[in-house]
Amino acid sequence: MAWTAASAMMAGGIMALMALGTPIFIAFLAVNLLGVVVFMGGMAGVDQLIANATDSLTTFTLAPVPLFLVMGELFFHTGLAMRVFDALDKCLGGVRGRLSYLTVAGGTLFATLSGSSLANTAMLGSLMEPEMRKRGYKPHMITGPIVGIGGLAMIIPPSTLAVLLGSIGRIDVGALLIAGMVPGLLLAVFYLLLIRVQVALDPDAAPGYVAERAGWGEALRALAVNVLPMGLVVFSVIGLMLLGWATPTESAAFGALSVVVLAALYRVLSWKVVVASLKGTLQVTGMMFLIILGSSTFSQLLAFSGATSGLIGWATGFEVSGHVMLLIMLLVLILLGMFMDQLSMMMLTLPIFMPLIAAYGFDPVWFGVVMLLALELGLATPPFGMQLFIMVGVSPPGTRLGDVARACTPYILCTLVMIFLLALFPDLALMLPRAMS
């Protein structure tokens, strides 16, 4: 079979099944079964499919995923997140647009403690949206910061999606987690500057109101009691990896343990909280692992059928520069992000993209950060961006998806600027991994 026909059968079959509403796991499994029958000789191929599926889930690099998830779930269910926001709120006083600034600052800190973009968005939406609307903020000053900073958990460690991307793409997971730190923090700064510009252009977008600023003593006490201890979690996850004292899996375990210790010290740890956290972790982990199980042989089948080598030969035959090829890959990710979830996009594109990245000589860790930023865009692009649906769900009745999408447009542009800067200055992503090594 020609590589074009093999590619169309594999990739087209998955997209067609998902378009019909088939669960992702079933879509990958069905196409894989068809592929092993066509390319690997019937039952012998099915036996190989089962063996490869088992190997794909028993890899040690996937161990941080449930640990990062349980860390974020505990942080949310114990109310530690609320303590952080209350402490930061005491420091801002009556600054115009302070709730938008607070959303970005608190969301950035929560991103370093949760690892889940959707959880970040849901928490910020339920916590900040009602208060901002009550204070008379215009919709774009509410929705934009929440969706923008909500997606930051995909870039800043601990990012569960970065762990999965590193595991599937054969990228150093520890280096990839650390590499997202500087671009993620720069993106948060861009969001703060954007809010400042929006407030300057339209002061009524964030009406001023009397808000008593806490005294220095009270503000410092709130930061010392409710924010500074969270540094233990950040150090456990990021600091230990930077210092080379722990692997990503060990850092994830220390991070989860540190949240448990803090919750116990604050006396908010209970069996109800533990059960709710473990239940949420089990649901998300099970979903992710089922998708990995269903897609475990996809890249191998592409290679076995000749689709990968044929596609690489076709793509490199245009004699375009590496950055033009990178632009094409980004456009593919942005297009897919309008219709697919991030994990499915990774499974579908990584088997094709990673050989291309090697052929053009790009650093895989750098490309991993760029790809995470492109995947983040998919959360906020219509018609199926998950963050958009979350915001519509927490907003008042009558809120339209188009209104939410328009409010997010400036923040999407900030992410595109960040990708452009990474293309110009790869060291923005690579400086910390190099220092770590």
Buried (B, 14 or more C-beta within 10 A) or exposed (E): EEBEEBBEBBBEBBBEBBEEEBBBBEBBBBBBBBBBBBBBEEEEBBEBBEEBBEEBEEEEBBBBBBBBBBBBBBBBBBEBBBBBBEBBBBBBEEBBBBBBBBBBBBBBBBBBBBBBBBBBBBBBBEBBBBEBBEBEBBBBBBBBBBBBBBBBBBBBBBBBBBBBBBBBBEBBBBBBBBBBBBBBBBBBEBBBEBBBEBBEEEEEBBEBEEBEBBEEEEBBBBBEEBBEBBEBBBBBBBBBBBEEEBBBBBBBBBBBBBBBBBBEEBEBBEEEBBEBBBEBBBEBBEBBBBBBBBBBBBBBBBEBBBBBEBBBEEBBEEEBEBEEBBBBBBEBBBEBBEBBBBBBBBBBBBBBBBBBBEBBEBBBBBBBBBBBBBBBBBBBBBEBBBBBBBBBEBBEEEBEBEBBBBBBEBBBEBBBEBBEBBBEEBEBBBBBBEEBE
